[in-house]
Amino acid sequence: MNSILIVDDDATLCLMLKNFFEKKDFRVATSFSSVEAKKMIQLKFYDVVLTDLRMPEVCGMEIISHVKQITPNTEVVIMTSYADVPSAIKSIKLGAYDFIPKPFGPDEVLDIVNKALSHKKSVVKTKMKVSSGIHDYYQGKGKLSQQLLKYIDLIAPTLMSVLIVGESGTGKEIIAKMIHEKSDRSQKPFVAVDCGSISKTLALSEFFGHEKGAFTGAITDKIGHFEAANGGVLFLDEVGNLNHSTQVQLLRALQERKVKPVGSNREVSVDVRIIVATNDNLNESQQIGTFREDLYHRLNEFQISVPPLRERRTDIMHFAKFFLNMANNSLGKSVLAFDKSAEYVLKNYTWPGNLREMKNAIQRATLLAKSEVITLNELPTSFYENTQEYLNPLFESEGEGERIKRMLNIADNNKSKAARLLNIDRKTLYRKIKIYNI
């Protein structure tokens, strides 16, 4: 049975369409608020979202972007007045399947929704044959990257729980998404939960949902993450942050495949695959008693270790060029490459923040770039500060005067900064500037 979410601040139209689609064997949800609709989309997968273009809080354009970010396989159909047809056409460029002008007949809207569903199926088949850009990016070309990919390909088709370990910023959530996309559950929801941001008092409500009136502030029924991920994948990031009582309830839900919303007597059957990630040593945590041993073994059916960027030296420029292309697209720039010194620094920096740090650094460098090439001027000086010898292999024939000129250029003629780069005091720098007539 296909599911559809109808979003329109016109309650009468919403309810009319709800009744019509339910008679056509659709599972139908409605929202009179675009803000509420965004939350619903984040919690549950819908095959089709039928949304008005103009609404008081959030416009249909933003709904499209939100849907495509959260559940790319959901098709979006825009409802609009004839006067807004040009805007509706723009919405297609954002990822909407099509638009339908108001007023329309029930059969017209049913026809376009069915076409959207057919289109969805054809796109799914295509995606199964052609790997996406995200896979090309995260595969890498080095030995460690290829080993990581083999593990992903091996575990993806199974139903085993996966524990992904790695330092912060190494891309653990992306690995989880790749496992999901390569599995038989790829067309079902992928629900990501940051366990570090869940408060102890609301944890059960977040995971299992609640009924209206279950506690102060429960003004409506709410489905939890388990129900939202039903049929798909529930990804628990930084799972080591969960408190002991929540760990107990989580283990029970995994073993019984049932959840009970807070304030309810009913049990809901759920079918979810669990993928978890952590930058902690869960094995050590369970040994000292801060993480339940039985839960640890339940989650650790297969472990994938994501290597830090500093151990993937042969892939560093591969990642850097990928982030450069991404930055060009988002910033509307046309930076082509890195100069010799910038490339040397990128390859030899330790990258404590891993891929996340690299992405941010290169986006900033792309924004600052004044030409088609990124130089040391655009990279943070912390990448090479106080390491004069660091760049010496590139400039072995360079004299002291030339080196001072280069560092002054990198520092935008800031004498204090240049002195730090040269690892000398400012007084000495001024003396040498005079000696070399710089």
C-alpha positions in Angstrom: 0.0 0.0 0.0 1.5 3.4 -1.1 1.7 6.2 1.4 1.0 9.9 0.7 1.3 13.0 2.8 -1.0 15.9 1.9 0.2 19.4 2.9 -2.0 22.4 2.6 -3.2 25.1 5.0 -6.7 24.7 3.4 -8.1 22.1 5.8 -11.2 21.5 3.7 -9.1 20.5 0.7 -6.8 18.4 2.8 -9.6 16.3 4.3 -11.4 16.0 0.9 -8.2 14.6 -0.7 -7.6 12.4 2.3 -11.0 10.7 2.0 -10.5 10.3 -1.8 -7.1 8.7 -1.6 -8.1 6.4 1.3 -10.9 5.1 -0.9 -8.2 4.4 -3.5 -6.2 2.2 -1.0 -3.6 4.8 0.0 -2.2 5.3 3.5 -2.9 9.0 3.9 -1.5 11.5 6.4 -2.4 15.2 6.3 -0.9 18.4 7.7 -2.4 21.9 7.7 1.0 23.3 8.8 4.1 23.2 6.6 6.3 23.4 9.7 4.6 20.3 11.1 4.9 18.6 7.7 8.7 19.0 7.8 8.8 17.2 11.2 6.5 14.4 9.8 8.8 13.9 6.8 11.8 13.5 9.1 10.0 10.9 11.2 8.4 8.8 8.5 8.8 7.8 4.9 6.1 8.7 2.4 6.0 7.5 -1.2 4.5 10.8 -2.4 4.2 14.2 -0.8 1.4 16.3 -2.3 2.0 19.9 -1.2 0.7 23.4 -1.8 3.2 25.9 -3.2 2.2 28.9 -1.2 1.7 28.5 2.6 2.1 31.0 5.5 5.1 29.5 7.3 7.2 27.4 4.9 6.7 27.5 1.1 6.4 24.4 -1.0 9.9 25.1 -2.5 11.4 24.5 1.0 9.3 21.4 1.4 10.8 20.0 -1.8 14.4 20.6 -0.6 13.6 19.1 2.8 12.1 16.0 1.3 15.0 15.5 -1.2 17.5 15.8 1.7 15.7 13.5 4.1 14.2 10.9 1.7 15.4 11.4 -1.8 13.2 8.5 -3.1 10.0 10.3 -2.2 8.2 12.0 -5.1 6.9 15.5 -4.6 3.8 16.9 -6.5 3.1 20.6 -6.2 -0.4 22.0 -6.1 -0.6 25.6 -7.2 -2.8 28.3 -8.7 -2.6 29.2 -12.4 -0.9 32.5 -11.5 2.0 30.6 -9.9 2.7 28.2 -12.8 6.1 29.8 -13.5 7.1 29.2 -9.9 5.8 25.6 -10.1 8.0 25.0 -13.1 11.0 26.2 -11.0 10.0 23.7 -8.4 10.6 20.9 -10.8 14.3 22.0 -11.0 14.5 21.6 -7.3 13.4 18.0 -7.6 9.6 18.0 -7.7 8.1 15.4 -10.1 5.4 17.6 -11.5 2.8 20.2 -10.5 -1.0 20.4 -10.9 -2.9 23.8 -11.1 -5.9 24.5 -8.9 -8.7 23.9 -9.2 -8.5 20.3 -10.2 -10.7 17.2 -10.2 -10.0 14.1 -8.1 -9.2 12.0 -11.1 -6.7 14.5 -12.3 -4.7 14.5 -9.0 -5.0 10.7 -8.8 -3.5 10.4 -12.3 -0.5 12.6 -11.6 0.2 10.8 -8.3 0.1 7.4 -10.0 2.5 8.7 -12.6 4.8 10.0 -9.9 4.7 6.5 -8.3 5.6 4.9 -11.7 8.4 7.3 -12.1 9.7 6.5 -8.6 9.8 2.8 -9.5 11.8 3.4 -12.7 14.3 5.7 -10.8 14.8 3.0 -8.2 15.6 0.4 -10.9 18.1 2.9 -12.5 19.7 3.5 -9.1 20.2 -0.2 -8.6 22.3 -0.3 -11.8 24.3 2.9 -11.5 26.3 3.8 -8.4 25.8 7.3 -7.0 28.4 10.0 -6.7 28.5 9.5 -2.9 29.8 6.0 -3.5 32.5 7.1 -5.9 33.6 9.7 -3.3 33.7 7.5 -0.3 35.3 4.5 -2.0 38.6 6.2 -2.3 41.5 4.5 -4.2 43.9 3.5 -1.4 44.3 0.1 0.2 42.4 1.0 3.4 39.6 2.6 1.4 39.2 -0.4 -0.8 39.1 -2.7 2.2 36.4 -0.5 3.7 34.3 -0.8 0.6 34.7 -4.6 0.6 33.3 -4.8 4.1 30.3 -2.5 3.1 29.5 -4.7 0.1 29.8 -7.8 2.2 27.5 -6.7 5.0 25.0 -4.6 3.1 22.7 -7.5 1.8 22.4 -9.1 5.2 20.2 -8.2 8.2 23.1 -8.2 10.7 23.5 -5.3 13.1 26.6 -3.2 12.3 28.9 -1.3 14.7 30.8 1.4 13.0 33.8 2.7 14.9 36.0 5.6 14.1 37.2 9.1 15.1 34.9 12.1 14.9 34.6 13.4 11.4 35.6 10.2 9.5 32.2 9.8 7.9 30.6 7.1 9.9 27.0 8.2 9.0 27.9 8.2 5.3 29.2 4.6 5.7 25.8 3.7 7.4 23.9 5.3 4.5 26.0 3.4 2.0 25.2 0.1 3.7 21.5 1.1 3.6 21.6 2.1 -0.1 23.3 -1.2 -1.1 20.7 -3.3 0.8 17.3 -4.6 0.0 15.9 -1.9 2.4 17.2 0.9 0.3 13.7 2.2 -0.6 12.6 2.2 3.0 13.4 4.9 5.6 16.9 5.7 6.9 16.3 7.3 10.3 19.5 8.8 11.9 19.4 9.6 15.6 22.1 11.5 17.5 22.1 9.7 20.9 24.3 12.4 22.4 21.5 15.0 22.0 18.7 12.9 23.6 17.8 13.8 27.2 17.4 11.1 29.7 13.8 12.1 30.5 12.7 12.1 26.9 14.7 9.1 25.6 11.8 6.6 25.7 9.5 9.1 24.0 12.1 9.7 21.3 12.7 6.0 20.6 9.2 4.6 21.1 6.8 7.5 20.7 4.1 8.6 23.1 0.3 9.1 23.3 -1.3 12.5 23.9 -1.4 13.3 27.6 1.2 10.8 28.5 3.2 13.5 30.3 3.4 17.3 30.6 4.0 18.7 27.1 2.6 15.6 25.2 -0.1 17.6 23.4 -0.3 15.2 20.5 0.4 11.6 19.6 4.0 11.1 18.4 5.6 8.2 16.7 9.1 7.3 17.8 12.2 6.6 15.8 11.6 2.8 15.8 8.2 3.2 14.1 9.5 5.9 11.8 12.3 3.5 10.6 9.9 0.5 10.3 11.0 -1.6 7.3 14.2 0.3 7.0 17.3 1.3 9.0 17.6 3.0 12.4 21.1 4.6 12.7 22.2 5.4 16.2 25.1 7.8 16.2 27.3 8.0 19.3 25.3 5.1 20.9 27.8 5.1 23.8 26.1 8.2 25.2 22.8 6.4 26.0 22.2 6.0 29.8 21.8 2.6 31.4 18.0 2.6 31.7 17.6 3.5 28.0 20.1 0.8 27.1 17.8 -1.7 28.9 14.7 -0.6 26.9 16.7 -0.5 23.7 17.8 -4.1 24.2 14.3 -5.3 24.9 13.0 -3.6 21.7 15.7 -5.2 19.6 15.1 -8.7 21.1 11.2 -8.6 21.0 10.9 -6.5 17.8 8.1 -4.6 19.6 7.8 -1.2 21.1 5.3 0.3 23.5 4.7 4.1 23.2 4.9 6.0 26.4 1.4 6.2 28.0 0.0 3.4 25.9 -0.9 -0.2 26.6 -0.6 -1.3 23.0 2.6 -2.9 21.6 3.6 -2.1 18.0 5.6 -4.6 16.0 8.6 -3.1 14.2 11.0 -4.4 11.7 14.2 -2.4 11.7 17.8 -3.0 11.0 20.2 -1.4 13.5 23.4 0.3 12.5 25.3 2.1 15.3 28.3 4.3 15.4 30.7 5.5 18.1 34.1 7.2 18.6 34.3 5.6 22.0 35.7 2.2 22.8 32.5 0.3 23.5 34.4 -2.9 24.3 36.2 -1.1 27.1 32.9 0.6 28.2 31.1 -2.7 28.6 34.1 -4.1 30.5 33.9 -1.3 33.1 30.1 -1.4 33.2 29.1 1.8 31.6 27.7 0.0 28.6 25.6 -3.2 28.9 27.6 -6.2 27.8 24.5 -8.0 26.3 23.5 -4.8 24.3 27.1 -4.5 23.1 27.1 -8.1 21.7 23.6 -7.5 20.2 24.8 -4.4 18.3 28.3 -5.8 17.4 27.3 -8.6 15.0 29.7 -7.1 12.5 32.2 -4.3 13.1 33.6 -1.8 10.6 36.5 0.4 11.6 36.7 3.6 9.6 40.4 4.7 9.3 41.3 8.3 10.1 42.2 10.6 7.2 45.9 10.7 8.3 46.2 7.0 7.6 44.7 7.4 4.1 47.5 9.5 2.6 47.1 8.3 -0.9 43.5 9.4 -0.8 43.9 12.8 0.6 44.0 14.7 -2.7 41.2 12.6 -4.0 39.0 13.8 -1.1 40.3 17.3 -1.4 39.4 17.6 -5.1 36.0 16.2 -4.3 35.4 18.8 -1.7 36.7 21.5 -4.1 34.1 20.5 -6.7 31.4 20.5 -4.0 32.5 24.0 -2.8 32.5 25.3 -6.4 29.0 24.1 -6.9 27.6 25.5 -3.7 29.5 28.9 -3.9 29.2 29.4 -7.7 33.0 29.5 -8.2 35.4 28.0 -10.6 38.5 27.1 -8.7 40.4 24.5 -10.6 43.2 23.1 -8.4 45.7 23.5 -5.6 49.2 24.9 -6.1 52.3 22.9 -5.2 52.7 24.3 -1.7 49.0 24.0 -0.8 48.9 20.4 -2.0 52.1 19.6 0.0 50.5 21.0 3.2 47.2 19.1 2.6 49.1 15.9 2.2 51.2 16.3 5.3 48.7 17.9 7.7 47.5 15.5 10.5 43.8 16.3 10.0 42.6 15.8 13.6 39.0 16.6 12.5 39.3 14.2 9.5 36.9 14.6 6.5 34.7 17.1 8.3 37.7 19.4 8.9 38.9 19.0 5.4 35.5 19.8 3.9 35.2 23.0 6.0 38.8 24.1 5.3 38.5 23.6 1.5 35.1 25.4 1.4 36.6 28.3 3.2 39.7 28.3 0.9 37.4 28.2 -2.2 35.5 31.2 -1.0 38.7 33.1 -0.3 40.5 32.1 -3.6 41.2 35.1 -5.8 42.3 33.0 -8.8 41.7 29.6 -10.2 44.2 28.0 -7.9 44.1 27.6 -4.1 47.4 28.7 -2.5 48.8 28.7 1.1 47.1 32.2 1.4 43.7 30.5 1.6 44.6 27.7 4.0 44.5 28.2 7.8 48.0 29.1 9.1 47.4 26.5 11.8 48.0 23.9 9.1 51.7 24.8 8.8 52.4 27.5 11.5 55.7 27.2 13.3 56.9 24.6 10.9 59.3 26.4 8.6 61.0 23.1 7.8 57.6 21.7 6.7 57.7 23.5 3.4 61.5 23.5 2.9 61.5 20.4 0.6 59.5 22.5 -1.9 61.8 25.4 -1.8 65.3 23.9 -1.3 66.9 26.4 -3.6 65.1 29.4 -2.0 67.3 31.9 -0.2 66.4 33.5 3.2 65.2 36.7 1.6 62.9 34.9 -0.8 61.6 32.8 2.0 60.8 36.0 4.0 59.0 37.5 1.0 57.0 34.3 0.6 55.9 34.2 4.3 55.0 37.9 4.2 52.8 37.2 1.2 51.2 34.2 2.9 50.6 36.4 6.0 49.1 39.3 3.8 52.0 41.4 5.0 51.1 40.9 8.7 54.6 41.1 10.3 53.6 39.3 13.5 52.0 36.4 11.6 54.9 36.2 9.2 57.4 36.1 12.1 55.5 33.1 13.6 55.5 31.3 10.3 59.3 31.8 10.1 59.7 30.8 13.7 61.5 34.0 14.6 60.6 37.0 16.7 59.2 40.2 15.2 62.3 42.3 16.0 64.5 39.8 14.0 62.0 39.9 11.1 62.2 43.7 10.9 66.0 43.6 10.9 66.0 41.0 8.1 63.5 43.0 6.1 65.9 45.9 6.3 68.9 43.8 5.4 67.2 42.3 2.3 65.6 45.6 1.4 62.1 44.0 1.3 
